[in-house]
Amino acid sequence: MGGFRWIPCASSKPVLQSRSWIPLQMQTLATLRPRFAGPLNRSLLKTLSLRALSSSSSDYASQSLGGLPRFFSEVLPPSKGGIVHIQGDEFWHMSKVLRLSTNDRVELFNGKGGLIGGCIQRIDRCGLDFVALEDPKLVPTPGAYWHVFAAFGTLKGGRADWLVEKCTELGAISVTPLLTERSSSISENRVDRLQRVVLAATKQCQRLHEMILNPPMKIDGLLPLMGFPVVGGIVALVIPFYQLRVVPIKIAQSKVCFVAVAEAAPVVSALSLSGKECSGLIIVGPEGDFTKKEVEMMLEAGATAVGLGPLRLRVETATMALLSALMLWSDSQQTSISTEPSCR
């Protein structure tokens, strides 16, 4: 074939190359086979997998670890040997989606820090019985309490779902749809859907304390003081879990409150002046931003305007940028003062 020859390479197909312009060193290297081209040792992979699972399954303090499938149950067995009946969406997920069967190991959590391991004892058409193989554990809430107020009522195409999902994964305590002049409503059907998004994200990220999705709130509702007692940065109301609504603290009650405003000072500069606070409010406006009057109202109430860079960001992008920065900041502060009481 004249000045051409077939050169073997890492792929199964030969490559046609010209000998006239390929350096001798490259021709020599092309004929070499990769040192690790053969199949991996399966026993080695099995050993590594077992090590990963064994190291994570015993560490309940780290909510990001865990090798067993985890499902939500409002009621947990009170002790080892206790049994609870699982029905509804969680039963469907366990039996039809994951196709779990009798004696399979799983975990249950109640969204309030409770966690218990056990197995499936019996399955019928309507539900299954979970038997506890250990006593329940109670994991305390994290030290960072950040409440998100975002005007996402007008977002379309799943963008609101994405915002709520990522707030859950990043560790926000609550999310409140904010009603403003440029985002004045949100449908009830969307709120119901977002509740399901929160639960799915909670299970996916191995979070043990479910994020609270509050009812929509007008921007005026952020400003006045509330008469309810504040515990750990939130107002606790004793009502059933699925109907739980936590009324977030207001701007005037919060030590730290950041509102995203175009051309404001960078958020990093504001964090350096905020001390070691690990809780507060995050406020992000709608598409088109807050009106000048709304910004002035919040700043007069004690909020701090922060900037997120020179580019124009979508509502969900700005929310994630600000929440991520504050969660990482809170984590670094808690690590540096690990010998001191947790941030409240």
C-alpha positions as CSV (number, residue, x, y, z in Angstrom):
1,M,0.0,0.0,0.0
2,G,2.8,2.4,-0.9
3,G,4.0,4.4,2.1
4,F,1.2,3.3,4.5
5,R,1.0,0.4,7.0
6,W,-1.5,-0.8,9.7
7,I,-0.5,0.2,13.2
8,P,-2.1,-1.6,16.1
9,C,-3.4,0.5,19.0
10,A,-5.4,0.2,22.2
11,S,-8.7,0.0,20.4
12,S,-9.9,-3.1,18.5
13,K,-9.8,-1.2,15.1
14,P,-6.5,-0.7,13.3
15,V,-5.5,2.8,12.4
16,L,-4.1,3.6,9.0
17,Q,-1.1,5.9,9.2
18,S,1.6,7.2,6.9
19,R,5.1,6.1,7.6
20,S,6.5,9.1,5.9
21,W,5.7,11.6,8.6
22,I,5.4,9.5,11.8
23,P,8.6,9.7,13.9
24,L,10.3,6.4,14.7
25,Q,9.7,6.9,18.4
26,M,6.0,7.2,17.9
27,Q,5.9,4.1,15.6
28,T,7.6,2.2,18.4
29,L,5.3,3.4,21.1
30,A,2.2,2.7,19.0
31,T,3.0,-1.0,19.0
32,L,3.2,-1.2,22.8
33,R,0.3,-2.7,24.7
34,P,-1.0,-1.0,27.8
35,R,0.3,-2.7,31.0
36,F,-3.2,-3.0,32.5
37,A,-5.2,-3.9,29.4
38,G,-6.2,-7.2,30.9
39,P,-9.4,-7.7,33.0
40,L,-9.2,-6.5,36.6
41,N,-9.0,-9.0,39.4
42,R,-12.6,-9.6,40.5
43,S,-11.5,-10.7,44.0
44,L,-9.7,-7.4,44.4
45,L,-12.8,-5.4,43.4
46,K,-15.0,-7.5,45.8
47,T,-12.5,-6.8,48.6
48,L,-12.5,-3.0,47.9
49,S,-16.4,-3.0,47.8
50,L,-16.7,-4.8,51.1
51,R,-14.2,-2.4,52.7
52,A,-16.2,0.6,51.5
53,L,-19.5,-0.8,52.8
54,S,-18.0,-1.9,56.1
55,S,-16.5,1.5,56.8
56,S,-19.7,3.4,56.0
57,S,-22.3,1.2,57.5
58,S,-21.0,1.7,61.1
59,D,-20.7,5.4,60.9
60,Y,-24.2,6.8,61.6
61,A,-22.8,10.2,62.6
62,S,-21.8,10.9,58.9
63,Q,-25.1,11.3,57.0
64,S,-23.4,11.1,53.6
65,L,-22.4,7.5,54.2
66,G,-24.4,4.3,54.3
67,G,-24.5,1.1,52.3
68,L,-28.1,0.0,52.8
69,P,-31.2,1.2,51.0
70,R,-33.0,3.8,53.1
71,F,-36.7,4.6,53.2
72,F,-38.9,7.0,55.1
73,S,-41.3,5.9,57.8
74,E,-43.1,8.3,60.1
75,V,-43.2,5.6,62.8
76,L,-40.0,3.7,63.7
77,P,-39.9,0.5,65.8
78,P,-39.2,1.5,69.4
79,S,-36.6,-1.2,70.0
80,K,-34.8,-4.2,68.5
81,G,-37.4,-6.8,67.4
82,G,-40.1,-4.2,66.8
83,I,-42.2,-4.3,63.7
84,V,-43.7,-1.6,61.5
85,H,-45.9,-2.0,58.4
86,I,-44.8,-0.1,55.3
87,Q,-47.4,1.0,52.7
88,G,-47.9,3.5,50.0
89,D,-45.1,5.0,47.9
90,E,-42.3,3.6,50.0
91,F,-43.8,0.1,49.7
92,W,-44.0,0.5,45.9
93,H,-40.4,1.7,45.8
94,M,-39.1,-1.2,47.8
95,S,-41.1,-4.0,46.2
96,K,-41.7,-2.9,42.6
97,V,-38.8,-0.5,41.8
98,L,-35.9,-2.1,43.7
99,R,-37.6,-5.5,43.8
100,L,-36.5,-6.2,47.4
101,S,-37.7,-9.5,48.9
102,T,-38.0,-11.2,52.3
103,N,-34.9,-11.0,54.5
104,D,-33.3,-8.1,52.5
105,R,-31.6,-5.6,54.8
106,V,-32.8,-2.0,54.7
107,E,-32.9,1.1,56.9
108,L,-35.8,3.3,58.0
109,F,-35.6,7.0,59.0
110,N,-38.3,9.3,60.2
111,G,-37.0,12.7,58.9
112,K,-36.3,13.9,62.5
113,G,-32.9,12.3,63.0
114,G,-34.2,8.8,63.8
115,L,-32.5,5.8,62.0
116,I,-32.9,2.1,62.5
117,G,-31.6,-0.9,60.6
118,G,-33.5,-4.1,60.0
119,C,-34.9,-6.4,57.3
120,I,-38.1,-7.2,55.4
121,Q,-40.0,-9.9,57.3
122,R,-43.1,-10.3,55.2
123,I,-44.5,-9.0,51.9
124,D,-48.1,-9.0,50.7
125,R,-50.1,-7.1,48.0
126,C,-50.8,-4.1,50.3
127,G,-47.5,-3.6,52.1
128,L,-44.6,-5.2,53.9
129,D,-43.5,-5.8,57.5
130,F,-40.1,-4.4,58.6
131,V,-38.5,-5.9,61.7
132,A,-35.8,-4.0,63.5
133,L,-32.5,-5.8,64.0
134,E,-31.1,-3.1,66.3
135,D,-32.3,-0.3,68.6
136,P,-33.1,3.0,66.9
137,K,-30.4,5.7,66.8
138,L,-31.0,9.5,67.0
139,V,-28.6,11.7,65.0
140,P,-28.5,15.3,66.2
141,T,-29.3,18.1,63.8
142,P,-26.3,19.7,62.0
143,G,-24.9,22.9,63.5
144,A,-25.7,25.1,60.4
145,Y,-29.2,26.5,60.2
146,W,-29.7,28.3,56.9
147,H,-33.2,29.2,55.7
148,V,-33.8,29.9,52.0
149,F,-36.3,32.4,50.7
150,A,-36.4,32.4,46.9
151,A,-38.8,33.8,44.4
152,F,-39.1,30.8,42.2
153,G,-42.9,30.8,41.6
154,T,-42.6,31.8,37.9
155,L,-39.8,29.3,37.0
156,K,-40.7,26.8,34.3
157,G,-39.3,23.6,32.9
158,G,-38.4,21.8,36.1
159,R,-36.2,24.6,37.3
160,A,-38.1,25.1,40.6
161,D,-37.8,21.3,41.2
162,W,-34.1,21.5,40.7
163,L,-33.8,24.5,43.1
164,V,-35.6,22.7,45.9
165,E,-33.8,19.4,45.2
166,K,-30.3,21.0,45.5
167,C,-31.3,23.0,48.6
168,T,-32.2,19.7,50.2
169,E,-28.9,18.1,49.1
170,L,-26.8,21.0,50.3
171,G,-28.3,21.0,53.8
172,A,-30.8,24.0,53.9
173,I,-33.1,23.8,56.9
174,S,-36.1,25.2,55.1
175,V,-37.1,26.6,51.7
176,T,-39.9,29.2,51.4
177,P,-41.3,30.3,48.1
178,L,-41.1,34.1,48.2
179,L,-43.9,36.2,46.7
180,T,-42.7,39.6,45.2
181,E,-44.0,42.2,42.8
182,R,-42.4,40.3,39.9
183,S,-43.2,36.8,41.2
184,S,-46.6,37.1,42.9
185,S,-47.9,33.6,42.9
186,I,-47.2,29.8,42.9
187,S,-49.7,27.1,42.3
188,E,-50.8,24.7,45.0
189,N,-50.2,21.8,42.6
190,R,-46.6,22.8,42.3
191,V,-46.2,22.9,46.1
192,D,-47.5,19.4,46.4
193,R,-45.0,18.2,43.8
194,L,-42.2,20.0,45.5
195,Q,-43.0,18.1,48.7
196,R,-42.3,14.8,46.9
197,V,-39.1,16.3,45.4
198,V,-37.9,17.1,49.0
199,L,-38.5,13.5,50.2
200,A,-36.8,12.0,47.1
201,A,-33.8,14.2,47.5
202,T,-33.6,13.5,51.3
203,K,-33.4,9.8,50.6
204,Q,-30.9,10.2,47.8
205,C,-28.4,12.3,49.7
206,Q,-28.7,10.2,52.9
207,R,-30.0,13.1,54.9
208,L,-31.7,12.2,58.2
209,H,-33.5,15.5,58.9
210,E,-36.0,16.3,56.1
211,M,-35.9,19.9,54.8
212,I,-39.0,21.8,55.5
213,L,-40.9,23.3,52.5
214,N,-42.9,26.2,53.9
215,P,-46.0,27.8,52.4
216,P,-45.5,30.8,50.1
217,M,-44.8,34.0,51.9
218,K,-45.1,37.6,50.8
219,I,-42.0,39.7,51.2
220,D,-43.8,41.9,53.7
221,G,-44.1,38.8,56.0
222,L,-40.3,38.7,56.4
223,L,-40.1,42.1,58.1
224,P,-42.2,42.1,61.3
225,L,-41.2,40.4,64.5
226,M,-43.0,37.2,65.4
227,G,-44.3,36.3,68.8
228,F,-43.4,32.6,68.7
229,P,-40.4,31.3,70.6
230,V,-37.4,30.6,68.5
231,V,-35.6,27.3,69.0
232,G,-32.4,26.5,67.1
233,G,-33.2,29.2,64.5
234,I,-36.7,28.0,63.8
235,V,-40.1,28.1,65.4
236,A,-41.3,24.7,66.4
237,L,-45.0,23.8,65.9
238,V,-46.2,20.5,67.3
239,I,-48.3,19.1,64.4
240,P,-48.1,15.8,62.4
241,F,-44.9,15.3,60.4
242,Y,-46.4,15.2,56.9
243,Q,-48.3,18.5,57.7
244,L,-45.3,20.0,59.4
245,R,-44.7,23.7,58.7
246,V,-41.8,25.5,60.4
247,V,-42.2,29.3,60.5
248,P,-38.7,30.6,59.8
249,I,-37.2,33.4,61.9
250,K,-37.7,36.9,60.5
251,I,-35.0,39.3,59.3
252,A,-35.2,41.4,62.4
253,Q,-34.8,38.3,64.6
254,S,-31.9,36.9,62.7
255,K,-28.3,37.8,63.5
256,V,-27.3,37.1,59.9
257,C,-29.4,37.7,56.8
258,F,-28.0,37.9,53.3
259,V,-30.0,39.1,50.3
260,A,-28.5,38.7,46.8
261,V,-28.3,42.1,45.1
262,A,-26.6,43.0,41.8
263,E,-23.4,45.0,42.2
264,A,-23.3,44.6,45.9
265,A,-20.1,43.8,47.8
266,P,-18.9,40.2,47.3
267,V,-20.4,37.6,49.6
268,V,-16.9,36.6,50.7
269,S,-16.3,40.0,52.1
270,A,-19.6,39.9,54.0
271,L,-18.7,36.5,55.5
272,S,-15.4,37.8,56.8
273,L,-17.3,40.4,58.8
274,S,-20.1,38.1,60.0
275,G,-17.9,36.4,62.7
276,K,-18.7,32.8,63.3
277,E,-22.4,32.7,62.8
278,C,-23.7,29.4,61.4
279,S,-27.3,30.3,61.0
280,G,-29.5,32.9,59.2
281,L,-31.5,33.7,56.2
282,I,-30.7,33.6,52.5
283,I,-33.0,35.7,50.2
284,V,-32.9,35.5,46.4
285,G,-35.2,37.6,44.2
286,P,-37.2,36.6,41.1
287,E,-36.4,36.9,37.4
288,G,-36.0,40.6,36.9
289,D,-34.7,41.0,40.5
290,F,-36.3,42.8,43.4
291,T,-37.7,46.2,43.0
292,K,-35.8,49.1,44.5
293,K,-38.5,49.5,47.2
294,E,-38.2,45.8,48.2
295,V,-34.5,46.0,48.5
296,E,-34.7,49.1,50.7
297,M,-37.3,47.5,52.9
298,M,-35.1,44.5,53.6
299,L,-31.9,46.5,54.1
300,E,-33.7,48.8,56.6
301,A,-34.9,45.6,58.5
302,G,-31.2,44.6,58.9
303,A,-30.4,42.4,55.9
304,T,-27.0,42.6,54.3
305,A,-26.7,42.9,50.5
306,V,-24.2,40.6,48.9
307,G,-23.0,40.2,45.4
308,L,-22.4,36.9,43.5
309,G,-20.1,38.1,40.8
310,P,-20.2,40.2,37.6
311,L,-22.5,37.9,35.6
312,R,-26.3,37.8,35.5
313,L,-27.5,34.6,37.2
314,R,-30.7,32.7,37.1
315,V,-32.8,32.4,40.3
316,E,-31.8,28.8,40.9
317,T,-28.1,29.5,40.1
318,A,-27.9,32.4,42.5
319,T,-29.6,30.4,45.2
320,M,-27.1,27.5,44.8
321,A,-24.1,29.8,44.7
322,L,-25.1,31.7,47.9
323,L,-26.2,28.6,49.8
324,S,-23.1,26.6,48.8
325,A,-20.8,29.4,50.0
326,L,-22.6,29.7,53.3
327,M,-22.7,26.0,54.0
328,L,-19.0,25.7,53.3
329,W,-18.3,28.7,55.4
330,S,-20.3,27.2,58.3
331,D,-18.6,23.9,58.0
332,S,-15.1,25.6,58.2
333,Q,-16.2,27.6,61.2
334,Q,-17.5,24.5,63.0
335,T,-14.4,22.6,62.2
336,S,-12.2,25.4,63.6
337,I,-14.1,25.6,66.8
338,S,-14.8,21.9,67.2
339,T,-13.9,22.0,70.9
340,E,-16.4,24.7,71.5
341,P,-20.3,24.4,71.6
342,S,-22.0,24.0,68.3
343,C,-23.2,27.1,66.4
344,R,-26.8,28.1,67.2
